[in-house]
Amino acid sequence: VESIFEHWRKDVLNELDFTKEMNYMIRVGENLKRDNRVYASVPAAFPHLCAQRMMVMRYVKGVKITDAEGMQKVGVFTPQSYGQLADDICNAFAKQMFIEGLFNADPHPGNLLVSKREDVADGQIVNLPTAPFDDTEVDMDRPVPILLDFGLSSNIPENVRVGFAHLVHAGATLNIGGLLHARDVLGIVMKREDMLDSISGFQFFFRDTAPAEESREVVMKRIELEKQKFLDNPDPPVEAFPPELILLFRSLDLLRGLCASLEVRQPFITLLSRWARRALLEEAYKASGDEWKTYDLIDENEIPESALVNVTASKNQRSDLENEIRMKLRGIQSGNVGDIRTRLGIQVTVLEEDEVVVQTSGGVLSEVDNRPVSGSTLFPVLSIAQSISQIAVLSNLVSNQYETSLFVGNKNVDDVLCGSLDRFSMDPMRLPKNATTKTFTCAEWDANLKSTEEYLKSEKEDTPFNVPWELAHTCFTWGWSVGVIAENIAIHSKIKGADILRASLENLVGVNEILFKLENAREMIKEGKLAQVSVPVTAMLKENGIEDLGQLLSEEQMSMLTGDGAMGGGLSMLHDLIPSLKGKEYLIDPRLFSNYHGFLESCLPGTNALCTSRGLAQLFHSTIFKDSYIKEKIMTYAKANESDGTVSTDPFNERKIGIRRFCFKNANDNDEIIEAYGQFSFGGSVIMTIPKLSLTVSIVTNYLTMERELTQAVLDTVYKKYNLVPLGDY
């Protein structure tokens, strides 16, 4: 509290110095002038006439936004014109907050004028806007918002500006990992964790604006709700946060009030997140250390030329198949300009015999980082970590001559490692008691293994569980069980956890392009060495009748976002489907494990690994074709019997973890069945090895959808080349 009041004291004193106010106004005016996507300006000042107790500026003819008659005279009288004015004002302030870090922290109706263009065309203002936000031709009748009174302006530190951009973008995309990252960047310290309540609070604050009466009613209801929450638990959840956040949130609340006074409904979070994303794109360019575009040149809907799949014929072209795949991917990218699905990254590797016949990549690192993906970029592969873990442990078994019939409780190694939930009769998604996000950090590795081992020793026979394929990355206990096996095998070794698994992989393929954890995830992200995952949240919300996150949602819709429901429409039944995650439904978000640096620096063998398509392909190819023991085990695990005695041929089977079996017909011989072994991860990453053809296909991507458009385009091209007809939806 003391730091907040001290910060506030300095700001109040600044209001008494007109030279500072003049400098703030000039700087803001110049910042707005540089950006033709902002349609607003400030009065022109006379610096040589200004002093500490006097400020002189040009007279600007205009009207107050609360003057309905005057507003009509300047051209604001229809719902559309009121909405446009609100957008123009909010864009001007968002530009200051997210891009410049210097903003007028007092945007109430009294600090704004609205002027006709013709009345401010001769120098009264710093800059006459020349183009509106959407870059269409200027409407000469469009009134110009004029920002006044810069006494209460604030320079926010870089970590707060960038952290706030992360916060808003993460909230707009329901990205739990992004919210945690924003918390860390901002330096917020929590006394207790309630992620679902945090999501609810964020959704309320950034709800769409509404007319004054309706807005007042909504706020009063929320106050009553917060009162009750305080009575239930008076201890505040936040221990510390930067004082500048007070001004940022206050300013946004004033902007909301301003929109309410204009009686407009505005998609508040949509508008703000657009600017937040631009700020983060600019930060990524800066972090690269190379020449980067200034904000004013960034087109967030443009994929950089360097990120397009290269289709230029050259001596480096490995095969006709590579050329076909590149052409297919480039065609999708070029045909859907501005579509996030085609901008995000992909790597493809195809090995045949001992030759690399395809090695290509394209797209960008993430939706907030337009740097291009390269062949060495590491990708999160989520549940494919399970297949990698199986191979790593099998390698350890071989090198340590460990007896697979030994383990803990009534389980042997094969029971656990095969991934069949008919043999692994326990809850693979079980969490330790009182689990929080801290549970998944590196510091909790030993505690998680101990808890898992005790659970296994209990020999408790749980009700059989199904694991929906798209939620396979939430098999936390299975992953920790793999960790128990690895450490039991290497009991005399000084290395532990991820280092044991990594050493096993390096012994197999001699590469370091597959990792279970990173030592310095934040630096690798900053340096552009790691792709980050995105999911189509907007499309998911629309499927549930929510046009944008800022809608004031019904109780049923709000429940879907905060616990009794789910992103993507499947969470309404999540309690029954996965009772282990009750109250922790946010853990289904794959971005939490694939993007948040705190989890990237921990070892979660059932949840995520990081690799290149090349490293993943080499691991499977060398294992299947060069190690008979591991090959036999993999094929056995992939064919794990179901409880009814049938052999699983469904790679998306919900009672299976890890390596699966795929079946194809030969297009030239319908009687011939060709088997493949590997795994699909939700969204599009896939590893598939076909022993009969000595062929391995590896695809990694960072845009996760059920349709997996880019992945399917590559697979269909491979199938056609090798006369394969898939006997399933793959």
C-alpha positions in Angstrom: 0.0 0.0 0.0 2.9 2.4 0.8 4.4 2.0 -2.6 1.0 2.7 -4.2 0.5 5.9 -2.3 4.1 7.0 -2.9 3.6 6.5 -6.6 0.3 8.4 -6.5 1.9 11.3 -4.5 4.5 11.8 -7.2 1.8 11.8 -9.9 -0.3 14.4 -8.1 2.7 16.7 -7.6 3.5 16.4 -11.4 0.0 17.8 -12.0 1.2 21.1 -10.5 4.0 21.5 -12.9 2.8 22.8 -16.3 6.1 22.3 -18.0 5.8 18.6 -17.4 2.3 18.6 -18.6 3.3 20.4 -21.8 6.1 17.9 -22.5 3.7 15.0 -21.9 1.2 16.5 -24.3 3.8 17.1 -27.0 5.2 13.6 -26.7 1.7 12.0 -26.8 0.8 14.1 -29.8 4.0 13.1 -31.7 3.3 9.4 -30.8 -0.2 9.6 -32.2 1.1 11.5 -35.2 3.4 8.6 -36.2 0.6 6.1 -36.4 -1.9 6.5 -39.2 -4.1 3.9 -37.6 -5.0 6.3 -34.8 -7.7 8.8 -35.5 -7.2 11.4 -32.7 -4.8 14.2 -31.8 -3.9 16.8 -29.1 -3.7 20.6 -29.2 -0.6 22.3 -30.4 1.5 23.9 -27.6 3.6 27.1 -27.5 6.7 25.8 -25.6 8.4 29.2 -25.5 5.4 30.7 -23.6 5.0 27.8 -21.1 6.4 27.8 -17.5 5.9 25.8 -14.4 2.8 27.7 -13.5 1.5 28.5 -16.9 0.7 26.5 -20.1 -0.2 28.0 -23.5 -1.7 26.1 -26.4 -3.7 26.7 -29.5 -7.4 27.2 -29.1 -9.3 24.2 -30.5 -12.9 24.6 -31.6 -14.9 21.6 -30.4 -17.7 20.3 -28.2 -17.9 18.1 -25.1 -19.0 14.5 -25.7 -21.7 15.0 -23.1 -23.2 17.8 -25.2 -25.8 16.0 -27.3 -26.8 19.1 -29.3 -23.2 20.1 -30.0 -22.3 16.5 -30.9 -25.0 16.5 -33.6 -23.5 19.7 -35.0 -20.1 18.1 -35.4 -21.6 15.0 -37.1 -22.1 12.6 -34.2 -25.8 11.7 -34.1 -26.3 8.1 -35.2 -25.5 4.9 -33.3 -22.9 4.2 -35.9 -21.2 7.6 -35.5 -21.2 7.3 -31.7 -19.7 3.8 -32.0 -17.0 5.1 -34.3 -16.1 7.9 -32.0 -15.8 5.5 -29.0 -13.5 3.3 -31.1 -11.4 6.2 -32.1 -11.0 7.4 -28.5 -10.2 3.9 -27.1 -7.7 3.2 -29.9 -5.9 6.5 -29.1 -5.5 5.6 -25.4 -4.7 1.9 -26.2 -1.9 3.1 -28.5 -0.5 5.1 -25.6 -0.7 2.3 -23.0 0.5 -0.7 -25.0 2.9 0.8 -27.6 4.4 3.9 -26.1 4.3 3.4 -22.4 3.4 7.1 -21.8 -0.3 7.7 -21.5 -2.9 10.2 -20.2 -4.2 8.5 -17.1 -7.3 10.6 -16.8 -9.6 9.9 -19.8 -12.9 11.1 -18.4 -15.5 13.0 -20.6 -14.3 16.4 -19.4 -10.9 15.8 -20.9 -12.1 15.3 -24.4 -13.3 17.5 -27.2 -14.9 16.4 -30.5 -14.1 18.7 -33.5 -15.0 18.9 -37.1 -12.1 18.2 -39.4 -12.5 21.6 -41.1 -12.3 23.4 -37.8 -8.9 22.0 -36.9 -7.3 21.9 -40.3 -5.0 24.9 -39.9 -2.7 23.9 -37.1 -4.7 23.9 -33.9 -3.8 20.3 -33.3 -0.4 18.5 -33.6 -1.6 16.3 -36.5 -4.8 16.1 -38.6 -5.4 12.3 -38.9 -5.2 11.2 -42.5 -6.5 7.6 -42.3 -8.9 5.8 -40.0 -8.0 2.6 -38.3 -9.1 0.2 -41.1 -6.9 2.0 -43.7 -9.9 2.9 -45.9 -10.3 6.3 -47.5 -10.7 9.1 -45.0 -14.3 10.3 -44.4 -13.9 14.1 -44.6 -17.1 14.5 -42.4 -15.6 12.3 -39.7 -15.2 14.3 -36.5 -11.8 14.3 -34.7 -11.4 13.4 -31.0 -9.1 15.9 -29.2 -7.3 14.7 -26.1 -6.9 17.3 -23.3 -5.3 17.7 -19.8 -2.1 15.7 -19.6 -1.3 16.6 -16.0 -2.0 13.1 -14.8 0.1 11.3 -17.3 2.3 8.3 -16.5 5.5 6.7 -17.8 5.2 3.0 -17.1 8.2 0.8 -16.8 8.9 -1.6 -19.7 8.2 -4.7 -17.7 4.8 -3.3 -16.8 3.9 -2.2 -20.3 5.0 -5.6 -21.8 3.5 -7.6 -18.9 0.2 -5.7 -19.2 0.2 -6.5 -23.0 0.7 -10.2 -22.1 -2.1 -10.0 -19.5 -4.6 -8.6 -21.9 -3.7 -10.8 -24.8 -3.7 -13.9 -22.6 -7.1 -13.0 -21.1 -8.6 -12.4 -24.6 -7.5 -15.8 -25.7 -8.2 -17.6 -22.4 -4.6 -18.6 -22.2 -3.8 -19.7 -18.6 -0.1 -20.1 -19.4 -0.1 -16.6 -20.7 -1.8 -15.3 -17.6 0.9 -16.9 -15.4 3.6 -15.5 -17.7 2.1 -12.0 -17.4 2.0 -12.4 -13.6 5.7 -13.2 -13.6 6.6 -10.3 -15.9 4.6 -7.8 -13.9 6.0 -9.0 -10.6 2.6 -9.9 -9.1 3.0 -12.0 -6.0 0.0 -14.1 -4.9 -0.9 -15.3 -1.4 -3.2 -18.0 -2.7 -4.1 -19.3 -6.2 -7.6 -19.5 -7.6 -7.1 -19.6 -11.4 -10.8 -20.0 -12.1 -11.7 -16.9 -10.0 -9.0 -15.0 -11.8 -10.5 -15.9 -15.2 -13.9 -14.8 -14.0 -12.6 -11.5 -12.6 -10.7 -10.8 -15.9 -13.8 -11.6 -18.0 -15.9 -9.2 -15.9 -13.4 -6.3 -16.0 -12.9 -6.5 -19.8 -16.6 -7.2 -20.6 -18.1 -5.3 -23.5 -19.1 -1.7 -22.7 -22.9 -1.0 -22.3 -25.2 2.0 -21.9 -24.9 3.8 -18.5 -28.0 2.4 -16.8 -27.3 -1.2 -17.8 -23.6 -0.8 -16.9 -24.5 0.5 -13.4 -26.9 -2.4 -12.7 -24.2 -5.0 -13.7 -21.6 -3.3 -11.5 -23.9 -3.3 -8.5 -24.5 -7.0 -8.9 -20.8 -7.6 -9.1 -20.1 -5.6 -6.0 -22.5 -7.7 -4.0 -20.8 -10.8 -5.3 -17.4 -9.5 -4.3 -18.7 -8.5 -0.8 -19.8 -12.1 -0.2 -16.5 -13.5 -1.4 -14.7 -11.1 1.0 -17.0 -12.3 3.9 -16.1 -15.9 3.0 -12.4 -15.2 2.9 -11.3 -11.7 4.0 -7.6 -12.4 3.3 -6.7 -10.7 0.0 -5.3 -13.1 -2.6 -2.6 -10.6 -3.9 0.4 -9.8 -1.8 2.2 -7.4 -4.1 1.9 -5.8 -7.5 3.4 -2.8 -9.4 1.7 0.5 -8.4 1.5 1.5 -12.1 -1.2 -1.2 -12.6 -3.6 1.0 -10.5 -3.4 3.8 -13.1 -3.7 1.4 -16.0 -6.8 -0.2 -14.6 -8.2 3.1 -13.5 -7.7 4.5 -17.0 -9.4 1.6 -18.6 -12.3 1.9 -16.2 -12.7 5.6 -17.1 -12.7 4.6 -20.8 -15.5 2.2 -20.0 -17.4 4.9 -18.3 -16.8 7.2 -21.2 -18.2 4.6 -23.6 -21.2 4.2 -21.2 -21.8 7.9 -21.4 -21.9 7.6 -25.2 -24.5 4.8 -24.8 -22.5 2.4 -27.0 -21.7 -1.3 -26.9 -18.1 -1.9 -27.7 -16.1 -5.2 -27.8 -13.7 -3.8 -25.3 -11.4 -6.8 -24.9 -11.3 -7.3 -28.7 -10.1 -3.8 -29.3 -7.5 -3.8 -26.5 -6.1 -7.2 -27.3 -5.4 -6.1 -30.9 -3.1 -3.4 -29.5 -1.6 -5.8 -26.9 -0.8 -8.2 -29.7 0.9 -5.5 -31.7 3.0 -4.5 -28.7 4.1 -8.2 -28.2 4.9 -8.5 -32.0 7.2 -5.5 -31.7 8.9 -6.9 -28.6 9.7 -10.1 -30.5 11.3 -8.1 -33.3 13.4 -6.2 -30.7 14.4 -9.4 -28.9 15.7 -10.9 -32.1 18.8 -8.7 -32.1 18.4 -8.3 -35.8 16.9 -5.4 -37.7 13.3 -5.1 -36.7 10.3 -3.2 -37.8 9.0 -0.3 -35.7 5.5 -0.7 -34.6 4.2 1.6 -37.2 5.3 -0.8 -40.0 4.0 -4.0 -38.4 1.0 -5.6 -40.1 -0.2 -8.2 -37.6 -2.1 -10.1 -40.3 0.9 -10.4 -42.6 3.2 -13.4 -42.6 6.8 -12.3 -43.3 8.3 -13.4 -46.6 11.0 -15.2 -44.7 8.4 -17.4 -42.9 6.7 -18.6 -46.1 7.6 -22.2 -47.1 10.4 -22.0 -49.7 9.3 -23.5 -53.0 12.2 -22.2 -55.1 13.8 -25.1 -57.0 17.4 -25.5 -56.1 20.2 -28.0 -55.6 18.9 -28.4 -52.1 15.7 -30.0 -53.2 15.8 -33.5 -51.8 13.0 -35.2 -53.7 9.8 -34.7 -55.7 7.9 -35.5 -52.5 9.6 -32.5 -50.8 8.7 -30.2 -53.6 5.0 -31.4 -53.6 4.8 -30.9 -49.8 6.3 -27.4 -50.1 4.0 -26.4 -52.9 1.0 -27.7 -50.9 1.9 -25.8 -47.7 2.9 -22.6 -49.6 -0.5 -22.7 -51.4 -2.4 -22.9 -48.2 -0.3 -20.0 -46.8 -0.8 -17.8 -49.9 -4.4 -18.6 -50.3 -5.5 -17.5 -46.8 -3.7 -14.2 -46.1 -4.5 -13.0 -42.6 -5.7 -16.5 -41.5 -3.8 -17.4 -38.3 -4.1 -21.1 -39.2 -1.7 -20.6 -42.1 0.7 -18.2 -40.4 1.8 -20.4 -37.5 4.7 -22.8 -37.7 5.3 -26.3 -39.0 8.3 -28.6 -39.6 8.1 -31.7 -41.7 10.7 -34.5 -41.9 10.4 -37.7 -44.0 13.0 -40.5 -43.7 13.2 -43.4 -46.2 15.8 -46.1 -45.5 18.7 -44.0 -44.4 17.9 -41.0 -46.5 16.2 -37.7 -45.6 13.7 -37.3 -48.5 11.8 -34.3 -47.0 13.1 -31.6 -44.6 11.1 -28.3 -44.7 9.6 -25.7 -42.4 7.5 -22.6 -42.6 5.3 -20.2 -40.6 6.1 -18.1 -37.5 7.0 -18.9 -33.9 3.6 -17.9 -32.4 0.7 -15.5 -32.8 2.7 -12.9 -30.9 6.0 -13.6 -32.5 6.3 -13.2 -36.3 9.9 -14.4 -36.5 10.1 -17.4 -38.9 10.4 -21.0 -37.9 13.6 -22.7 -38.9 14.7 -26.3 -39.1 16.2 -26.0 -35.6 13.2 -24.5 -33.9 12.0 -26.6 -31.0 8.3 -27.4 -30.9 6.1 -28.5 -28.0 4.7 -31.9 -29.0 2.4 -32.4 -25.9 1.2 -36.0 -25.6 3.8 -37.3 -28.1 6.0 -37.0 -25.0 4.4 -40.2 -23.9 5.8 -42.2 -26.9 9.2 -40.5 -26.4 9.1 -41.5 -22.7 8.3 -45.1 -23.6 11.3 -45.3 -25.9 13.6 -43.6 -23.4 12.7 -46.0 -20.6 13.0 -49.0 -22.9 16.5 -47.9 -23.8 17.3 -47.6 -20.1 15.9 -51.1 -19.5 18.3 -52.5 -22.1 21.4 -50.6 -20.9 20.8 -51.5 -17.2 19.4 -55.0 -17.8 16.5 -54.2 -15.6 13.8 -56.9 -15.0 10.5 -55.6 -16.5 8.4 -57.7 -14.1 9.6 -55.6 -11.2 8.1 -52.3 -10.2 5.9 -51.2 -7.2 2.7 -52.4 -5.8 0.9 -54.8 -8.1 2.3 -53.2 -11.3 5.2 -54.2 -13.4 7.0 -52.0 -15.8 5.1 -53.3 -18.9 1.8 -52.8 -17.2 2.5 -49.1 -16.8 4.7 -48.4 -19.8 2.4 -50.1 -22.4 -0.1 -47.3 -21.9 -3.2 -49.5 -21.9 -5.7 -48.4 -19.3 -7.0 -51.9 -19.1 -3.7 -53.0 -17.6 -2.8 -49.7 -15.9 -5.8 -49.8 -13.6 -5.4 -46.4 -11.9 -6.3 -42.8 -12.6 -3.7 -41.5 -15.1 -4.8 -37.9 -14.5 -4.7 -38.1 -10.7 -3.3 -35.0 -9.0 -1.6 -34.8 -5.6 -3.8 -33.4 -2.8 -4.2 -29.6 -2.9 -2.5 -29.4 -6.2 -1.8 -25.9 -7.6 0.2 -24.7 -10.7 3.3 -25.0 -8.5 2.7 -28.7 -8.5 4.0 -28.9 -12.0 7.3 -27.0 -11.5 10.7 -28.6 -11.3 10.9 -28.0 -7.6 8.0 -30.4 -7.0 9.5 -33.4 -9.0 10.6 -35.4 -6.0 7.3 -34.8 -4.1 5.3 -35.8 -7.2 7.2 -39.0 -7.6 6.9 -39.9 -3.9 3.1 -39.2 -4.0 2.8 -41.3 -7.2 4.8 -44.2 -5.7 2.7 -44.2 -2.6 -0.5 -44.3 -4.8 0.9 -47.2 -6.8 1.8 -49.1 -3.6 -1.8 -48.7 -2.3 -2.8 -51.2 -4.9 -6.1 -49.4 -5.1 -8.2 -50.6 -8.0 -9.8 -47.5 -9.5 -12.8 -47.4 -11.7 -11.6 -47.8 -15.3 -10.9 -44.5 -16.8 -11.2 -43.2 -20.4 -8.8 -40.5 -21.6 -10.2 -38.5 -24.5 -7.5 -38.4 -27.1 -7.5 -34.6 -27.2 -6.9 -34.5 -23.5 -4.2 -37.1 -23.4 -1.6 -34.5 -22.3 -3.3 -34.4 -18.9 -2.0 -37.9 -18.0 0.1 -36.4 -15.2 0.2 -39.5 -12.9 1.2 -41.8 -15.8 4.0 -39.4 -16.6 5.2 -39.4 -13.0 5.0 -43.2 -13.0 7.4 -43.2 -15.9 9.6 -41.0 -13.8 9.5 -43.5 -10.9 10.5 -46.3 -13.3 13.4 -44.2 -14.8 14.7 -43.4 -11.3 14.3 -47.0 -10.1 16.3 -48.3 -13.1 19.0 -45.7 -12.6 19.0 -45.9 -8.8 22.8 -45.8 -8.6 23.1 -42.9 -11.0 23.6 -39.4 -9.9 21.3 -38.0 -12.5 17.5 -37.8 -12.1 14.3 -37.2 -13.9 14.6 -35.4 -17.2 18.3 -35.9 -17.3 17.9 -39.7 -17.1 15.4 -39.6 -20.0 17.5 -37.2 -22.0 20.7 -39.3 -21.6 18.7 -42.3 -22.8 17.6 -40.5 -26.0 21.1 -39.2 -26.7 22.5 -42.7 -26.4 19.9 -43.9 -29.0 20.2 -41.2 -31.7 23.1 -39.0 -30.6 21.1 -35.8 -31.0 20.0 -33.2 -28.5 16.9 -32.1 -30.5 14.5 -33.8 -28.0 14.2 -32.3 -24.5 11.9 -33.0 -21.6 12.7 -29.7 -20.0 14.6 -26.5 -20.7 17.1 -24.9 -18.3 16.3 -21.3 -19.5 13.0 -21.3 -21.2 12.4 -17.5 -21.0 15.7 -16.8 -22.8 15.1 -19.4 -25.5 11.7 -17.9 -26.2 13.2 -14.4 -26.3 15.9 -15.6 -28.7 13.4 -17.2 -31.0 14.5 -20.8 -30.5 11.2 -22.1 -29.3 7.8 -22.2 -31.0 4.7 -21.6 -28.8 1.3 -23.1 -29.2 -2.0 -21.4 -30.1 -5.6 -22.7 -30.1 -8.6 -21.2 -32.0 -10.3 -19.8 -28.9 -12.5 -17.4 -30.9 -13.9 -20.2 -33.0 -14.5 -22.3 -29.9 -16.4 -19.5 -28.3 -18.6 -19.0 -31.4 -19.4 -22.7 -31.4 -21.0 -22.0 -28.0 -22.9 -18.9 -29.1 -20.3 -16.5 -27.7 -19.3 -13.9 -30.3 -16.5 -12.5 -28.2 -15.1 -13.0 -24.8 -16.2 -9.5 -23.6 -19.9 -10.4 -23.8 -21.6 -10.3 -20.4 -22.2 -14.0 -20.3 -25.1 -15.9 -18.9 -24.5 -18.1 -15.9 -24.4 -21.2 -18.1 -21.9 -19.6 -20.4 -19.8 -18.2 -17.6 -19.8 -21.6 -16.0 -18.3 -23.0 -19.3 -15.4 -20.6 -19.0 -14.7 -20.8 -15.2 -15.0 -24.4 -14.2 -18.4 -26.1 -14.7 -17.8 -26.0 -18.4 -15.0 -26.0 -20.9 -13.2 -24.2 -23.7 -14.4 -25.7 -26.9 -17.8 -26.8 -25.5 -16.7 -30.0 -24.0 -16.3 -28.9 -20.4 -19.9 -28.9 -19.5 -19.5 -32.7 -18.8 -15.9 -32.6 -17.7 -16.7 -33.3 -14.0 -18.2 -36.7 -14.9 -15.6 -37.5 -17.6 -12.5 -36.6 -15.6 -13.4 -36.2 -11.9 -9.7 -35.8 -11.1 -9.6 -32.4 -12.6 -12.7 -31.0 -10.8 -11.9 -27.4 -9.8 -8.8 -27.6 -11.9 -10.4 -27.7 -15.4 -8.0 -25.0 -16.6 -5.3 -27.8 -16.7 -6.8 -29.1 -20.0 -5.4 -26.0 -21.7 -2.3 -27.3 -23.6 -0.8 -23.9 -23.7 -0.2 -24.0 -20.0 2.4 -26.8 -20.4 3.7 -25.9 -23.9 4.2 -22.1 -23.4 4.6 -21.2 -19.8 8.3 -21.0 -18.9 7.7 -22.3 -15.4 6.5 -25.6 -16.8 8.9 -25.8 -19.7 11.7 -25.8 -17.1 10.2 -28.9 -15.4 9.9 -32.5 -16.4 6.4 -33.8 -17.3 7.0 -37.1 -19.2 3.3 -37.7 -19.8 2.4 -34.1 -20.8 5.0 -32.4 -23.0 8.4 -32.6 -24.6 10.2 -30.3 -27.0 11.7 -31.4 -30.2 12.3 -30.7 -33.9 10.6 -32.8 -36.5 14.1 -34.0 -37.5 15.0 -35.2 -34.0 11.7 -36.9 -33.5 11.9 -38.7 -36.9 15.5 -39.8 -36.2 14.5 -41.2 -32.8 11.7 -43.3 -34.1 13.5 -44.3 -37.3 16.6 -45.5 -35.6 14.7 -47.2 -32.8 12.3 -49.1 -35.1 14.8 -50.2 -37.7 18.0 -50.6 -35.6 17.0 -52.0 -32.2 15.1 -55.2 -32.3 14.3 -55.4 -28.6 12.8 -51.9 -28.5 11.0 -52.5 -31.8 9.4 -55.6 -30.5 8.3 -53.8 -27.3 6.9 -50.8 -29.2 4.9 -53.0 -31.5 3.6 -55.0 -28.5 2.6 -51.8 -26.6 0.9 -50.3 -29.7 -1.2 -53.5 -30.0 -2.1 -53.6 -26.3 -5.2 -55.8 -26.0 -8.5 -54.2 -25.1 -10.6 -55.8 -22.3 -12.8 -57.6 -24.8 -9.8 -59.4 -26.3 -9.7 -57.4 -29.5 -6.6 -55.7 -30.8 -6.7 -51.9 -30.9 -6.3 -50.4 -34.4 -7.6 -47.0 -33.5 -4.8 -44.4 -33.0 -7.3 -42.2 -31.2 -8.5 -44.8 -28.8 -9.5 -43.2 -25.5 -8.2 -46.2 -23.4 -4.7 -45.8 -24.7 -1.7 -43.7 -23.8 1.5 -43.3 -25.8 2.4 -45.3 -29.0 -0.5 -46.4 -31.1 -1.0 -48.5 -34.2 -2.2 -47.2 -37.6 -3.4 -49.4 -40.4 -3.4 -48.8 -44.2 -4.4 -50.6 -47.3 -2.1 -50.8 -50.3 -3.9 -48.8 -53.0 -2.6 -51.3 -55.5 -3.5 -54.4 -53.5 -6.6 -54.1 -51.3 -5.8 -57.4 -49.5 -2.5 -56.1 -48.2 -2.6 -54.3 -44.8 0.3 -52.1 -43.9 1.0 -51.2 -40.3 2.5 -48.0 -38.9 3.4 -47.1 -35.3 3.5 -43.7 -33.6 1.2 -41.1 -32.1 -0.9 -38.1 -33.0 -0.9 -35.2 -30.6 -4.0 -33.0 -30.3 -3.8 -30.3 -32.9 -1.6 -31.7 -35.6 1.9 -32.9 -34.4 2.4 -36.5 -35.5 5.1 -39.2 -35.6 4.5 -42.3 -37.8 6.9 -45.1 -38.6 6.0 -47.7 -41.3 8.4 -50.7 -41.0 7.4 -52.3 -44.2 8.3 -49.3 -46.2 11.3 -48.3 -44.0 9.5 -44.9 -43.8 9.1 -42.4 -41.0 7.0 -39.2 -41.2 7.3 -36.5 -38.5 5.3 -33.3 -38.4 5.3 -30.8 -35.6 3.1 -27.7 -35.5 2.2 -25.0 -33.1 -1.5 -24.3 -34.1 -3.8 -26.9 -32.4 -7.1 -27.7 -34.0 -9.2 -30.8 -34.5 -9.1 -30.2 -38.3 -5.2 -30.2 -38.4 -5.4 -28.7 -41.9 -1.6 -28.3 -42.5 -0.8 -31.7 -41.1 -3.5 -33.5 -43.1 -2.3 -31.8 -46.3 1.2 -33.2 -45.7 0.0 -36.7 -44.7 -2.3 -36.9 -47.8 0.6 -36.0 -50.0 2.7 -38.8 -48.4 -0.1 -41.3 -48.6 -0.5 -40.6 -52.3 3.2 -41.0 -53.0 3.4 -44.4 -51.3 0.0 -45.7 -52.3 -1.4 -45.8 -48.8 -5.1 -45.8 -48.0 -5.7 -45.0 -44.3 -8.2 -47.2 -42.5 -9.2 -44.4 -40.2 -9.5 -40.6 -39.8 -5.8 -40.0 -40.2 
